[in-house]
């Protein structure tokens, strides 16, 4: 996902990230989200949902009449890779930290609930490799191609579920490729 400054700013707000994470788990309306977020007003949640929709991070998936009004239901769109090119440097750290924290939180929750290794074919790997500039570009391209394939798998799974297939299971997939910090570098 190519981030512009507006989307980067949206992702740097903790409540929006929390709403987005809830919508990654299940479809919900602003009213439903408000019930899950203790102490947050419906108007504020609805505002943040509108911002996320304007940034194309969530999509409307249905409506339902409710008490003389229409309740709108949303889900998160698969986000794909976050591309920081063009994002102001002041926002990059916040977006990166929020994204990593979300992944770590999901990983820890799965570990605590025993779902991270529930299936024998679960995958968890971390590696350090040494590459030149061409190798770095190849790693980035491989990550982007993998994410494109994951999007296709997600879409096809939703189509099968809508046609009466088995219920969907939420998987957490994280892909990262970044230059490792060197011990002799100062932190900023």
N, C-alpha and C positions, 0 to 999 in steps of 0.2 A: 504494500500500500504506500503510495507516494504521499507523504505528509506535506501539506502546506502549513503555513503559520497558524491558520485558524484551527485546523484539525489537531495540530501539535498542542496548541493551547487548550483545546477541549480535552485532550488526553492527559493533560497535566493537572486537571482538577480531580481530586480524590473521590468526590461523590459521583461524578460522571463515570469514572473507572469502575466504581462499585456497581452502578446501574448497568454498565456494559457487561460486567462479569455475571450479574444476575440474569441478564438477557442471553448470555452464552449458555447458561444452564437450562433455561426454559423460556417459552413465550410468556409475556406478561403485559398487563396494561399499567399505566402510571399508578392507578389505584392499587393494583396488586403489588407493585414495587414498593409503594408507600407502606403497605402492611409489613413488608419484609425489612424495611429500613426504619428502625426505631427512632422516633423523635424528629422525623423529617416531614415537613408539610407537603401535601399533595401538589400544591402550586409549584413548589420548588422542584419536586421530582418531575412534574410535567414539563417544566422549563428545560431541565437537563435532558430529558428524552427528546425534546424538540431540537436541541443543539446537536445531539448525537445523530438524529435523523438528517439534519441539514448537512452534517459532515459525512453522510453516507456510511456510517458505522453500524446503523441498525435499519431494519426495514419493517414496514407495516405488513402484518400477515393476516389480519382479520379484524372485523368489527362485530359488536354485539349490542343490541338495544339494552339499556339499563336505566331504569327510573326516569324515563322521558328523555334520556340523552343517548349518545352512542359512545360505547367504550371501545377504545382502539388498543389492539394487541400488537406487540413488536417482538422481534427476535434480533439478535446480533448477527451481522453478516460475518462470514469467515474473513478475517482481516488480512491474512497473507503477510508477507514481509513488510516491516516498517522501513521505509526508505527516508533517511534523514536529509538527503540532498535538498537544499533550498530552505530548510527549516532554520530559523535563527538559532545561532549557537546557544543563546541564553535559554532556549526551550529544550534543546536536545537532551541535556542531562536529566531533566525532569521526566521527559517521555521515556527515556531509556530506563530510568529507575522504576517508574511505574510499571512498565512492561515486565521487567525482571521480577519485581515484587509480586506481581500477579501470578507469574509462572511458579515462583518459589512457594507462594501460598497454596496454590493448587497442588503442587507436588507434596508438600508437607501434609495437607489434608488427606490426600490419597494414601500416603504412607501411614498416617495415624488410623485411618479407617480400614486399612488392609486391602485397598483396591489396586494399589500400584503394582502388586505382583499376584493379583488374583488369577490371572490367566498365564499359563506357561509360556505363551508367545509374546508376553509384554516385552517391550524394548526400553532399555535405559542405557545410554552410553555417553561418555565424555572422553574426548581425546585432544591431545595437543599435537599439532603437526607443524613442520617447518616448510614454508613455501616462498617462492619468489613472487614478483608482481603478477606474472602470468598465472601461477598457481592460485594466488589470492583471488583473481578474477574468476578462475574456474570454480573455486569454492562458492563464491557469491552466485554464479550462474546455476550451479547445482542446487543450492538452497532455494533459489527462485523457482526452478523447474519442479523441485519437490513440493513446494508450496502450491504451485499451480495444480499438480496432480492431487494434492490433498483437498483442494477446493472442489475438483471434479468428483472425488470420492464422496465428499460431504453432500454435494448436490444430488448425486445419484442415490445416495442413502435416503435423503429426504423424499425423493420421488418414489422409491420403493415403499417407504413407510406410508406415504399418502395413498398408495395403491393397495394398502392393506397388508403390507409386509410386517416383519417383526418390529418391535419398538426400538427406538434409537437409544444408543448408549453414548454418553459424552466421553470423548477421549481428549486428553491433554497432549498436544504435540508441541515441542519447542525446538526451534532450529536457530542456532546462533553461530556466527563466524566473526570473530573480532581479534584484533591484535592483543596479545597478552601483555600485561604490564611487566616491565623489567624491574628487577630488584633495585637497580641503580637509579631508576627514575623517581623524581619527586612527585608527590601527590599534589593535585591542584585544589 
